Amino acid sequence: MLYPKKFVGLIFFLWTVTLQAQTTSLTTPENLVVNEQEAIALFYQYNLSFIAAKFNIDTARAEEIIAGAIPNPVFTFTVSTFSPKIFQAAYRANNPGAPLPAFSPQIEQLIETAGKRRLRMESRAFATEAIKFDLQDTARVLTNTVRRSYYTLLLAQKISQVADNNYEHYREIIRVNEIRLKTGDIAAISFMRIEIESLKAQADQDQARTALNQARADLLLVLGWPENSMKILAAEIWPEANPEIALAEQDQLVDHALEMRPDMQSARARIDQAKKMLTLAERLVVPDITVGGFYQRDPGNFITQSGGVSISMPLPLWYQQEGQISSARTNLNSAELELKRTKQEVQTEVMKAVSSWQSANTIAKRFEASVIDRIEKLRKSQAIAYQKGAIGLLDLIDAERNYKIMMLDYYTTLANRSRAWADLLMAYGEETQVKL
């Protein structure tokens, strides 16, 4: 005897309510759920490449100390009229007038002229500043890598949830239709189609979980594998665009990037350093002076004690630092050329990032405005129609397929928009707080 259609409809209604009430969540007590800012903070704390980049700051500060060092004085002690016999008692007794050895202590101090030491110190200060900007630029680029890996993990989580939800739907469809198959209310071939679709959904579920584990491993690799993070998950929050950036004109974003991006500031600092080095090379033609003082005691001389001072300097007659000056001028030209190249790259990156962001944002808004609501309503209406016998099983399966495809497209669109937003922040030169 066949079950009444109302009974079958009741079963499908209860099944639908149960699935809607059931929330598929990947969060368990042993999972570490982090949001975007927490992921970035973990990156600053654990990423080995970023930690290694910080050592350049210490090296630059050490070189700055070396550049400001004052040359140490040179002490010389000279002994002359030296003979081993004069130290023998018998020799001194037979030759009471024998002279004692003469000795002369001397000290010399190099004095740098023409402000060379000050120029060296200023040059190294600009070099340290440039390296600090380099570290900030490294943080800017790697922070974008963290964000993109984070959004990839979030997308993998969403895909896994859709796959789990889809598989659970087919399990319920099989369970309900097993009853109908036993009563002869559904053909065996139709039930076989349901089983095939269920197997496909299970395969999708396995692939989604594999992709989720890969995305988790990729994020952990970027972060530097923090402790107790094997089950790390991304918080279920897509980034919100900052209106000050999202609504700004392209020219405004370009101007801000040219002014504030650390790679631009680093290039400008290196130009200042190259200018100081050129000035220093030109000052090298002015000779440094070595000032010395000595005291001499010579018992065998007519004047037994004497002293004096000395001044010495090289004479730049044959070579006048032409090579150093030419090299410094070449370095300055290279630094200025690097600034122009960086400026062109910044302008190109901002323009591309703005275009990608606007396109991805438009597509995502189109999904949110119409497609998602329509696909949800279509899915529910098809389920109700199947309950009432208005459509067949194949129509229900087709509705499930369309829902899965559209939801995957929607989450992929959100991930693309998030990545485009991350690229825009990187190109814009969003200020990143880096502890130096």
C-alpha positions as CSV (number, residue, x, y, z in Angstrom):
1,M,0.0,0.0,0.0
2,L,1.3,3.4,-0.9
3,Y,1.9,6.1,1.7
4,P,-0.3,9.1,1.2
5,K,1.5,12.1,-0.4
6,K,0.6,14.2,2.7
7,F,2.7,11.8,4.8
8,V,5.6,12.0,2.4
9,G,5.3,15.8,2.4
10,L,5.3,15.8,6.2
11,I,8.5,13.8,6.3
12,F,10.2,16.2,3.9
13,F,8.9,19.2,5.9
14,L,10.4,17.8,9.1
15,W,13.6,17.0,7.2
16,T,13.9,20.6,5.9
17,V,13.3,22.1,9.3
18,T,15.9,19.8,10.9
19,L,18.5,20.7,8.3
20,Q,17.8,24.4,8.7
21,A,18.1,24.1,12.5
22,Q,21.3,22.2,12.2
23,T,24.3,24.4,12.0
24,T,27.4,22.9,10.5
25,S,30.3,24.3,12.5
26,L,34.0,23.5,12.2
27,T,34.7,25.1,15.6
28,T,35.4,22.6,18.3
29,P,37.0,23.1,21.7
30,E,40.4,21.9,20.5
31,N,40.4,24.3,17.5
32,L,42.2,27.7,17.6
33,V,39.9,30.2,15.9
34,V,41.7,33.5,15.0
35,N,40.5,36.6,13.2
36,E,42.5,38.5,10.7
37,Q,44.3,40.8,13.1
38,E,45.2,37.9,15.4
39,A,46.7,36.1,12.4
40,I,48.8,39.1,11.5
41,A,49.9,39.4,15.2
42,L,51.0,35.8,15.2
43,F,52.9,36.4,12.0
44,Y,54.9,39.3,13.6
45,Q,55.7,37.0,16.5
46,Y,56.6,33.8,14.9
47,N,57.5,34.3,11.2
48,L,61.2,33.5,10.8
49,S,61.7,35.6,7.7
50,F,60.4,38.7,9.4
51,I,62.4,38.0,12.6
52,A,65.5,37.7,10.5
53,A,64.8,41.0,8.7
54,K,64.8,42.7,12.1
55,F,68.5,41.7,12.6
56,N,69.3,44.2,9.8
57,I,68.3,47.0,12.1
58,D,70.8,45.9,14.7
59,T,73.5,45.6,12.1
60,A,72.7,49.1,10.8
61,R,72.9,50.5,14.3
62,A,76.2,48.9,14.9
63,E,77.6,50.4,11.7
64,E,76.3,53.7,12.8
65,I,78.3,53.5,16.0
66,I,81.4,52.5,14.0
67,A,80.9,55.5,11.6
68,G,80.9,57.9,14.6
69,A,83.9,56.4,16.3
70,I,86.8,58.8,17.0
71,P,90.2,57.3,16.0
72,N,92.2,56.1,19.0
73,P,95.6,57.7,19.7
74,V,98.7,55.8,18.9
75,F,101.4,55.5,21.7
76,T,105.0,54.7,20.9
77,F,107.8,54.0,23.3
78,T,111.4,54.0,21.8
79,V,114.6,52.8,23.5
80,S,118.0,53.6,22.0
81,T,121.8,53.3,22.8
82,F,121.0,49.8,23.8
83,S,123.8,47.4,24.8
84,P,123.6,44.3,27.1
85,K,126.8,45.3,28.8
86,I,125.4,48.4,30.4
87,F,123.2,46.2,32.5
88,Q,126.1,44.1,33.9
89,A,127.4,45.2,37.3
90,A,131.1,44.5,36.4
91,Y,130.9,46.6,33.3
92,R,129.3,49.5,35.2
93,A,132.0,49.2,38.0
94,N,134.9,49.5,35.5
95,N,133.2,52.1,33.4
96,P,131.4,54.4,35.8
97,G,130.7,57.0,33.0
98,A,129.0,54.5,30.7
99,P,125.7,56.0,29.5
100,L,122.3,54.6,30.3
101,P,120.0,53.8,27.4
102,A,117.9,56.6,25.9
103,F,114.1,56.3,25.8
104,S,111.4,58.4,24.2
105,P,107.6,58.0,24.7
106,Q,105.5,59.4,21.9
107,I,101.8,59.8,21.3
108,E,100.0,60.6,18.1
109,Q,96.3,61.5,17.4
110,L,94.6,61.5,14.0
111,I,92.3,64.5,13.5
112,E,89.8,64.2,10.7
113,T,89.2,67.5,8.9
114,A,86.5,69.0,6.8
115,G,83.6,67.4,8.8
116,K,84.3,63.9,7.5
117,R,83.2,62.2,10.7
118,R,80.0,64.1,10.8
119,L,79.2,63.3,7.2
120,R,79.9,59.6,7.9
121,M,77.6,59.7,10.9
122,E,74.8,61.4,8.9
123,S,75.2,59.0,6.0
124,R,74.9,55.9,8.3
125,A,71.9,57.5,10.0
126,F,70.2,57.7,6.6
127,A,71.2,54.1,5.9
128,T,69.6,53.0,9.2
129,E,66.5,54.9,8.4
130,A,66.3,53.3,5.0
131,I,66.7,49.8,6.5
132,K,63.9,50.6,9.0
133,F,61.7,51.5,6.0
134,D,62.8,48.3,4.3
135,L,61.6,46.3,7.3
136,Q,58.3,48.1,7.2
137,D,58.0,47.3,3.5
138,T,58.8,43.7,4.2
139,A,55.9,43.8,6.7
140,R,53.7,45.4,4.2
141,V,54.3,42.7,1.6
142,L,54.2,39.7,4.0
143,T,51.1,41.0,5.7
144,N,49.4,40.8,2.4
145,T,50.6,37.2,2.1
146,V,49.1,36.5,5.6
147,R,45.8,38.1,4.6
148,R,45.5,36.2,1.3
149,S,46.4,32.9,3.1
150,Y,43.8,33.7,5.7
151,Y,41.1,34.3,3.1
152,T,42.0,31.1,1.3
153,L,41.5,29.2,4.6
154,L,38.2,31.0,5.2
155,L,37.1,30.0,1.6
156,A,38.1,26.4,2.2
157,Q,36.0,26.4,5.4
158,K,33.0,27.7,3.5
159,I,33.4,25.2,0.7
160,S,33.7,22.4,3.3
161,Q,30.5,23.6,5.0
162,V,28.7,23.6,1.7
163,A,30.0,20.2,0.9
164,D,28.9,18.9,4.4
165,N,25.5,20.5,4.0
166,N,25.0,19.1,0.6
167,Y,26.0,15.6,1.6
168,E,23.6,15.7,4.6
169,H,20.8,16.8,2.3
170,Y,21.4,13.7,0.1
171,R,21.6,11.5,3.1
172,E,18.1,12.7,4.2
173,I,16.8,12.3,0.6
174,I,18.0,8.7,0.6
175,R,16.6,8.0,4.0
176,V,13.1,9.4,3.0
177,N,13.1,7.7,-0.4
178,E,14.1,4.4,1.0
179,I,10.6,4.3,2.6
180,R,9.1,5.3,-0.7
181,L,11.1,2.6,-2.5
182,K,9.8,-0.1,-0.2
183,T,6.2,1.0,-0.7
184,G,6.7,1.3,-4.5
185,D,6.2,5.0,-4.5
186,I,9.5,5.6,-6.3
187,A,11.2,3.6,-9.1
188,A,14.4,1.8,-8.4
189,I,16.2,3.6,-11.1
190,S,15.3,7.0,-9.5
191,F,16.6,5.8,-6.2
192,M,19.8,4.7,-7.8
193,R,20.3,8.2,-9.2
194,I,19.9,9.5,-5.7
195,E,22.6,7.1,-4.4
196,I,24.9,8.2,-7.2
197,E,24.4,11.9,-6.4
198,S,25.1,11.0,-2.7
199,L,28.4,9.4,-3.6
200,K,29.3,12.5,-5.7
201,A,28.4,14.7,-2.7
202,Q,30.6,12.5,-0.4
203,A,33.5,12.8,-2.8
204,D,33.1,16.6,-2.9
205,Q,33.1,16.5,0.9
206,D,36.4,14.6,1.0
207,Q,38.0,16.9,-1.5
208,A,36.8,19.9,0.4
209,R,38.3,18.6,3.7
210,T,41.6,17.9,1.9
211,A,41.6,21.5,0.5
212,L,40.8,22.7,4.0
213,N,43.8,20.9,5.5
214,Q,46.1,22.3,2.7
215,A,44.9,25.8,3.3
216,R,45.4,25.4,7.0
217,A,49.0,24.2,6.5
218,D,49.7,27.0,4.1
219,L,48.6,29.6,6.6
220,L,50.6,28.0,9.4
221,L,53.7,28.0,7.2
222,V,53.3,31.8,6.7
223,L,52.7,32.4,10.4
224,G,55.7,30.3,11.4
225,W,53.7,27.5,13.1
226,P,52.6,29.0,16.4
227,E,52.3,26.7,19.3
228,N,49.1,24.7,19.7
229,S,47.8,25.8,16.3
230,M,47.5,22.5,14.4
231,K,43.7,23.0,14.3
232,I,43.8,26.7,13.5
233,L,40.6,28.1,11.8
234,A,39.7,31.4,10.4
235,A,36.9,33.3,12.1
236,E,33.8,33.4,10.0
237,I,34.1,37.1,9.1
238,W,34.9,38.5,5.7
239,P,36.8,41.9,5.8
240,E,34.9,45.1,5.6
241,A,36.2,47.9,3.3
242,N,37.3,51.1,4.9
243,P,35.2,53.8,3.2
244,E,38.1,56.3,3.4
245,I,40.0,54.0,1.1
246,A,37.3,52.3,-0.9
247,L,35.5,55.5,-1.9
248,A,38.7,57.6,-2.5
249,E,39.6,58.7,-5.9
250,Q,42.4,56.8,-7.7
251,D,44.6,59.9,-7.7
252,Q,44.3,60.4,-4.0
253,L,45.3,56.8,-3.4
254,V,48.3,57.2,-5.7
255,D,49.4,60.4,-4.0
256,H,49.1,58.7,-0.6
257,A,51.1,55.7,-1.7
258,L,53.8,57.8,-3.2
259,E,54.1,59.8,0.0
260,M,53.7,57.1,2.7
261,R,54.7,53.8,1.3
262,P,57.8,52.5,3.0
263,D,59.6,51.5,-0.2
264,M,59.2,55.1,-1.4
265,Q,60.5,56.5,1.9
266,S,63.4,54.0,1.8
267,A,64.4,55.1,-1.7
268,R,64.3,58.8,-0.6
269,A,66.4,58.0,2.4
270,R,69.0,56.3,0.2
271,I,69.2,59.3,-2.0
272,D,70.0,61.4,1.1
273,Q,72.6,58.9,2.1
274,A,74.2,58.9,-1.4
275,K,74.3,62.7,-1.3
276,K,76.2,62.6,2.0
277,M,78.6,60.0,0.6
278,L,79.2,62.2,-2.4
279,T,80.0,65.2,-0.2
280,L,82.2,62.9,1.9
281,A,84.1,61.7,-1.2
282,E,84.7,65.3,-2.2
283,R,86.0,66.2,1.2
284,L,88.5,63.4,1.2
285,V,90.8,65.6,-0.9
286,V,91.3,67.7,2.2
287,P,94.0,65.8,4.1
288,D,93.6,64.6,7.7
289,I,96.2,65.8,10.2
290,T,98.1,63.7,12.6
291,V,99.3,65.6,15.7
292,G,102.0,64.1,17.9
293,G,103.9,64.9,21.0
294,F,107.1,63.2,22.4
295,Y,109.5,63.3,25.3
296,Q,113.1,62.1,25.1
297,R,115.6,61.3,27.8
298,D,119.1,60.5,26.7
299,P,121.7,60.5,29.4
300,G,124.5,60.1,26.8
301,N,123.5,63.3,25.0
302,F,124.6,66.8,25.7
303,I,120.9,67.7,26.3
304,T,119.7,64.8,28.4
305,Q,116.0,65.7,28.3
306,S,114.0,67.1,25.4
307,G,110.5,67.1,24.0
308,G,108.6,68.3,21.0
309,V,105.4,68.2,18.9
310,S,104.8,67.0,15.3
311,I,102.2,67.6,12.7
312,S,102.0,65.4,9.6
313,M,99.6,65.1,6.7
314,P,99.5,63.5,3.2
315,L,99.9,65.9,0.3
316,P,97.3,65.3,-2.4
317,L,99.6,66.0,-5.3
318,W,99.2,63.0,-7.6
319,Y,95.9,61.5,-6.6
320,Q,92.9,63.6,-5.5
321,Q,90.2,61.0,-4.8
322,E,88.8,61.1,-8.3
323,G,87.8,57.4,-8.1
324,Q,85.9,57.8,-4.8
325,I,84.1,60.9,-6.1
326,S,83.1,59.2,-9.4
327,S,81.9,56.1,-7.5
328,A,79.8,58.2,-5.1
329,R,78.3,60.2,-7.9
330,T,77.3,56.9,-9.7
331,N,75.7,55.6,-6.5
332,L,73.7,58.9,-6.3
333,N,72.5,58.5,-9.9
334,S,71.5,54.9,-9.2
335,A,69.6,55.9,-6.1
336,E,67.7,58.6,-8.0
337,L,67.0,56.1,-10.8
338,E,65.7,53.6,-8.2
339,L,63.3,56.2,-6.8
340,K,61.9,56.8,-10.3
341,R,61.5,53.1,-10.9
342,T,59.8,52.6,-7.5
343,K,57.5,55.5,-8.2
344,Q,56.4,53.9,-11.5
345,E,55.8,50.6,-9.8
346,V,53.7,52.2,-7.0
347,Q,51.5,54.0,-9.5
348,T,51.0,50.8,-11.5
349,E,50.2,48.7,-8.4
350,V,47.7,51.2,-7.1
351,M,45.9,51.5,-10.5
352,K,45.7,47.7,-10.9
353,A,44.6,47.2,-7.3
354,V,41.9,49.8,-7.5
355,S,40.6,48.3,-10.8
356,S,40.6,44.7,-9.3
357,W,38.9,45.9,-6.1
358,Q,36.1,47.7,-7.9
359,S,35.4,44.8,-10.2
360,A,35.4,42.2,-7.4
361,N,33.3,44.4,-5.2
362,T,30.7,45.0,-8.0
363,I,30.4,41.2,-8.6
364,A,30.1,40.5,-4.9
365,K,27.4,43.1,-4.4
366,R,25.5,41.7,-7.4
367,F,25.5,38.3,-5.7
368,E,24.4,39.7,-2.4
369,A,21.6,41.8,-3.9
370,S,19.9,39.2,-6.0
371,V,21.5,35.9,-6.7
372,I,21.8,34.6,-3.1
373,D,18.2,35.4,-2.1
374,R,16.9,33.9,-5.4
375,I,18.8,30.7,-5.1
376,E,17.7,30.2,-1.5
377,K,14.1,30.8,-2.5
378,L,14.4,28.5,-5.5
379,R,15.9,25.7,-3.4
380,K,13.0,26.0,-0.9
381,S,10.4,26.2,-3.5
382,Q,11.7,23.1,-5.3
383,A,11.7,21.2,-2.1
384,I,8.1,22.2,-1.4
385,A,7.1,21.4,-4.9
386,Y,8.7,17.9,-4.6
387,Q,6.8,17.4,-1.3
388,K,3.6,18.2,-3.1
389,G,4.4,16.0,-6.1
390,A,4.5,19.0,-8.5
391,I,8.0,18.1,-9.7
392,G,10.0,15.0,-10.0
393,L,13.1,13.8,-8.3
394,L,15.4,14.9,-11.1
395,D,14.2,18.5,-10.7
396,L,14.9,18.3,-7.0
397,I,18.5,17.0,-7.7
398,D,19.0,19.7,-10.3
399,A,17.9,22.3,-7.7
400,E,20.4,21.0,-5.2
401,R,23.2,21.1,-7.8
402,N,22.4,24.7,-8.8
403,Y,22.3,25.7,-5.1
404,K,25.7,24.1,-4.5
405,I,27.2,25.7,-7.6
406,M,25.9,29.1,-6.8
407,M,27.0,29.0,-3.2
408,L,30.5,28.0,-4.2
409,D,30.6,30.8,-6.7
410,Y,29.3,33.2,-4.1
411,Y,32.0,32.3,-1.5
412,T,34.6,32.3,-4.2
413,T,33.5,35.8,-5.1
414,L,33.8,36.9,-1.5
415,A,37.3,35.5,-1.3
416,N,38.3,37.2,-4.5
417,R,36.9,40.5,-3.2
418,S,38.8,40.0,0.1
419,R,42.0,39.3,-1.8
420,A,41.5,42.3,-4.0
421,W,41.0,44.4,-0.8
422,A,44.2,43.0,0.7
423,D,46.0,43.9,-2.5
424,L,44.6,47.4,-2.4
425,L,45.8,47.9,1.2
426,M,49.2,46.7,0.2
427,A,49.4,49.0,-2.8
428,Y,47.9,51.9,-0.9
429,G,50.6,51.5,1.8
430,E,48.3,51.1,4.8
431,E,50.3,51.9,7.9
432,T,51.4,48.7,9.7
433,Q,52.7,49.0,13.2
434,V,56.0,47.2,13.4
435,K,58.0,47.0,16.6
436,L,61.6,47.9,15.7
